[in-house]
Amino acid sequence: MAGGLSGALSVALGAYGAHGMRHKSENFNISFDTGVRYQMIHSLLLMVTPIICANHKRGANVAGGLLTT
């Protein structure tokens, strides 16, 4: 659920960045876009983690380590 909400937020922020921040500088827009992309990647990881961790204790440890670094 957290991954879905986080993904929806990243889509909304991406749309705002693409359409609502035209008056900002190019460097600001690039930085904002990078942040939105990172948010989307982490949202995907949040959604995939339970699948990885379902039957594998080692997978759970690796996924937990990736999400906390």
PyMOL commands that set and color helices and strands:
alter all, ss='L'
color gray80, all
select helices_A, chain A and resi 2-19+26-53+57-68
alter helices_A, ss='H'
color red, helices_A
deselect
rebuild
show_as cartoon
